[in-house]
């Protein structure tokens, strides 16, 4: 690419006709559609949600859904990526607000803060996993979420004294534990998730002393 956005052969890069760029105002609209879609997908399943449902939930003309996304799978993958970016944004914000808080504590707190969104995310990917209609791109987006999570947790545990192999094993344990907490809060409303997360934190501290 040249500084003017042209290829070396002088031609402009191809872009799907009618599709807006992801930046600027369109990014906010895409985020709003993805948030509405994640909620609907978690309630009814991806296959059962129509363009009309999506349009009504997002407050736009249904015909515009695929002005922002190539198809429903593109929208689904974007919603998965957004769940990760939202969790990381909450994690960063907690780090800023609570100066000196450890990386592990910040990640655990971000999961509590985003309980609703992450619960919907889990419901959607569970439905997807059992749909029989898997795609490499969507599998990769989901894997990226968990690779990022376990990588962050493992790094935090290494900072607290765990060896590399031990940190990776414990990170997997914490990641699965957090998924379980999200599910438990839905089917067992009496579960005190904050207390359980504190217990997990205490167990980890005792393990690493």
Secondary structure, 3 states (H helix, E strand, C coil): CCCCCECCCCCECCCCCCCCCCCCHHHHHHHHHHHHHHHHHHHHCCCCCCHHHHHHHHCCCHHHHHHHCCCHHHHHHHHHHHHHHHHHHHHHHHHHHCCCCCHHHHHHHHHHHCHHHHHHHHHHHHHHHCCCCCCHHHHHHHHHHHHHHHHHHHHHHHHCCCCHHHHHHHHHHHHHHHHHHHHHHHHCCCCCHHHHHHHHHHHHHHHHC
